[in-house]
């Protein structure tokens, strides 16, 4: 059954190489950090990444969104060094 709550974040990067780097950083976490109430999907097209979070309830959706935005932020910061 598909969770009833869903949101997607579109992350645009300066170039395809940076987007690919961020994607490679995030990809291993798909499936590993999903909880009982949330799932996430990751897709990339060129320099744009899309993270979709789905959840059984709004509290879980908020927590999932916070987790994935934090992971993306850390990957971005790490790629600048």
DOPA-524905 format. One record per residue (C-alpha): residue number from 1; residue in three letters; x, y negated, z. Coordinates in steps of 0.1 Angstrom, whole numbers, padded with zeros to 4 digits. Layout:
REM residues N
<pt><i>NUM</i><aa>ALA</aa><px>X</px><py>Y</py><pz>Z</pz></pt>
...
REM end
This chain:
REM residues 81
<pt><i>1</i><aa>UNK</aa><px>0000</px><py>0000</py><pz>0000</pz></pt>
<pt><i>2</i><aa>UNK</aa><px>0013</px><py>-0035</py><pz>-0009</pz></pt>
<pt><i>3</i><aa>UNK</aa><px>0017</px><py>-0058</py><pz>0021</pz></pt>
<pt><i>4</i><aa>UNK</aa><px>-0010</px><py>-0086</py><pz>0021</pz></pt>
<pt><i>5</i><aa>UNK</aa><px>0014</px><py>-0115</py><pz>0026</pz></pt>
<pt><i>6</i><aa>UNK</aa><px>0042</px><py>-0124</py><pz>0002</pz></pt>
<pt><i>7</i><aa>UNK</aa><px>0064</px><py>-0153</py><pz>-0007</pz></pt>
<pt><i>8</i><aa>UNK</aa><px>0092</px><py>-0159</py><pz>-0031</pz></pt>
<pt><i>9</i><aa>UNK</aa><px>0123</px><py>-0182</py><pz>-0029</pz></pt>
<pt><i>10</i><aa>UNK</aa><px>0140</px><py>-0193</py><pz>-0061</pz></pt>
<pt><i>11</i><aa>UNK</aa><px>0176</px><py>-0202</py><pz>-0056</pz></pt>
<pt><i>12</i><aa>UNK</aa><px>0193</px><py>-0221</py><pz>-0084</pz></pt>
<pt><i>13</i><aa>UNK</aa><px>0231</px><py>-0221</py><pz>-0086</pz></pt>
<pt><i>14</i><aa>UNK</aa><px>0255</px><py>-0242</py><pz>-0107</pz></pt>
<pt><i>15</i><aa>UNK</aa><px>0264</px><py>-0212</py><pz>-0129</pz></pt>
<pt><i>16</i><aa>UNK</aa><px>0258</px><py>-0176</py><pz>-0135</pz></pt>
<pt><i>17</i><aa>UNK</aa><px>0291</px><py>-0165</py><pz>-0119</pz></pt>
<pt><i>18</i><aa>UNK</aa><px>0281</px><py>-0180</py><pz>-0086</pz></pt>
<pt><i>19</i><aa>UNK</aa><px>0246</px><py>-0166</py><pz>-0087</pz></pt>
<pt><i>20</i><aa>UNK</aa><px>0261</px><py>-0132</py><pz>-0095</pz></pt>
<pt><i>21</i><aa>UNK</aa><px>0284</px><py>-0135</py><pz>-0065</pz></pt>
<pt><i>22</i><aa>UNK</aa><px>0256</px><py>-0144</py><pz>-0042</pz></pt>
<pt><i>23</i><aa>UNK</aa><px>0235</px><py>-0115</py><pz>-0056</pz></pt>
<pt><i>24</i><aa>UNK</aa><px>0263</px><py>-0090</py><pz>-0050</pz></pt>
<pt><i>25</i><aa>UNK</aa><px>0266</px><py>-0103</py><pz>-0014</pz></pt>
<pt><i>26</i><aa>UNK</aa><px>0228</px><py>-0099</py><pz>-0007</pz></pt>
<pt><i>27</i><aa>UNK</aa><px>0221</px><py>-0067</py><pz>-0027</pz></pt>
<pt><i>28</i><aa>UNK</aa><px>0234</px><py>-0042</py><pz>-0001</pz></pt>
<pt><i>29</i><aa>UNK</aa><px>0210</px><py>-0057</py><pz>0025</pz></pt>
<pt><i>30</i><aa>UNK</aa><px>0179</px><py>-0048</py><pz>0004</pz></pt>
<pt><i>31</i><aa>UNK</aa><px>0164</px><py>-0017</py><pz>0021</pz></pt>
<pt><i>32</i><aa>UNK</aa><px>0189</px><py>-0018</py><pz>0050</pz></pt>
<pt><i>33</i><aa>UNK</aa><px>0174</px><py>-0047</py><pz>0070</pz></pt>
<pt><i>34</i><aa>UNK</aa><px>0137</px><py>-0041</py><pz>0060</pz></pt>
<pt><i>35</i><aa>UNK</aa><px>0117</px><py>-0036</py><pz>0091</pz></pt>
<pt><i>36</i><aa>UNK</aa><px>0085</px><py>-0017</py><pz>0097</pz></pt>
<pt><i>37</i><aa>UNK</aa><px>0065</px><py>-0047</py><pz>0087</pz></pt>
<pt><i>38</i><aa>UNK</aa><px>0086</px><py>-0064</py><pz>0060</pz></pt>
<pt><i>39</i><aa>UNK</aa><px>0102</px><py>-0056</py><pz>0027</pz></pt>
<pt><i>40</i><aa>UNK</aa><px>0123</px><py>-0077</py><pz>0003</pz></pt>
<pt><i>41</i><aa>UNK</aa><px>0132</px><py>-0077</py><pz>-0034</pz></pt>
<pt><i>42</i><aa>UNK</aa><px>0160</px><py>-0094</py><pz>-0052</pz></pt>
<pt><i>43</i><aa>UNK</aa><px>0162</px><py>-0104</py><pz>-0088</pz></pt>
<pt><i>44</i><aa>UNK</aa><px>0186</px><py>-0125</py><pz>-0109</pz></pt>
<pt><i>45</i><aa>UNK</aa><px>0182</px><py>-0142</py><pz>-0142</pz></pt>
<pt><i>46</i><aa>UNK</aa><px>0212</px><py>-0162</py><pz>-0153</pz></pt>
<pt><i>47</i><aa>UNK</aa><px>0221</px><py>-0187</py><pz>-0126</pz></pt>
<pt><i>48</i><aa>UNK</aa><px>0188</px><py>-0182</py><pz>-0107</pz></pt>
<pt><i>49</i><aa>UNK</aa><px>0182</px><py>-0158</py><pz>-0079</pz></pt>
<pt><i>50</i><aa>UNK</aa><px>0147</px><py>-0148</py><pz>-0067</pz></pt>
<pt><i>51</i><aa>UNK</aa><px>0142</px><py>-0133</py><pz>-0032</pz></pt>
<pt><i>52</i><aa>UNK</aa><px>0107</px><py>-0120</py><pz>-0026</pz></pt>
<pt><i>53</i><aa>UNK</aa><px>0096</px><py>-0111</py><pz>0009</pz></pt>
<pt><i>54</i><aa>UNK</aa><px>0064</px><py>-0092</py><pz>0016</pz></pt>
<pt><i>55</i><aa>UNK</aa><px>0050</px><py>-0085</py><pz>0051</pz></pt>
<pt><i>56</i><aa>UNK</aa><px>0020</px><py>-0070</py><pz>0069</pz></pt>
<pt><i>57</i><aa>UNK</aa><px>0014</px><py>-0101</py><pz>0089</pz></pt>
<pt><i>58</i><aa>UNK</aa><px>0024</px><py>-0138</py><pz>0090</pz></pt>
<pt><i>59</i><aa>UNK</aa><px>0048</px><py>-0135</py><pz>0120</pz></pt>
<pt><i>60</i><aa>UNK</aa><px>0067</px><py>-0108</py><pz>0102</pz></pt>
<pt><i>61</i><aa>UNK</aa><px>0067</px><py>-0128</py><pz>0070</pz></pt>
<pt><i>62</i><aa>UNK</aa><px>0082</px><py>-0158</py><pz>0088</pz></pt>
<pt><i>63</i><aa>UNK</aa><px>0109</px><py>-0136</py><pz>0104</pz></pt>
<pt><i>64</i><aa>UNK</aa><px>0117</px><py>-0120</py><pz>0070</pz></pt>
<pt><i>65</i><aa>UNK</aa><px>0119</px><py>-0154</py><pz>0053</pz></pt>
<pt><i>66</i><aa>UNK</aa><px>0142</px><py>-0167</py><pz>0080</pz></pt>
<pt><i>67</i><aa>UNK</aa><px>0164</px><py>-0137</py><pz>0077</pz></pt>
<pt><i>68</i><aa>UNK</aa><px>0168</px><py>-0138</py><pz>0039</pz></pt>
<pt><i>69</i><aa>UNK</aa><px>0173</px><py>-0176</py><pz>0038</pz></pt>
<pt><i>70</i><aa>UNK</aa><px>0200</px><py>-0173</py><pz>0065</pz></pt>
<pt><i>71</i><aa>UNK</aa><px>0217</px><py>-0145</py><pz>0046</pz></pt>
<pt><i>72</i><aa>UNK</aa><px>0217</px><py>-0165</py><pz>0014</pz></pt>
<pt><i>73</i><aa>UNK</aa><px>0231</px><py>-0195</py><pz>0033</pz></pt>
<pt><i>74</i><aa>UNK</aa><px>0259</px><py>-0175</py><pz>0047</pz></pt>
<pt><i>75</i><aa>UNK</aa><px>0267</px><py>-0160</py><pz>0013</pz></pt>
<pt><i>76</i><aa>UNK</aa><px>0268</px><py>-0195</py><pz>-0002</pz></pt>
<pt><i>77</i><aa>UNK</aa><px>0291</px><py>-0208</py><pz>0025</pz></pt>
<pt><i>78</i><aa>UNK</aa><px>0314</px><py>-0178</py><pz>0021</pz></pt>
<pt><i>79</i><aa>UNK</aa><px>0316</px><py>-0183</py><pz>-0017</pz></pt>
<pt><i>80</i><aa>UNK</aa><px>0329</px><py>-0219</py><pz>-0012</pz></pt>
<pt><i>81</i><aa>UNK</aa><px>0361</px><py>-0207</py><pz>0005</pz></pt>
REM end
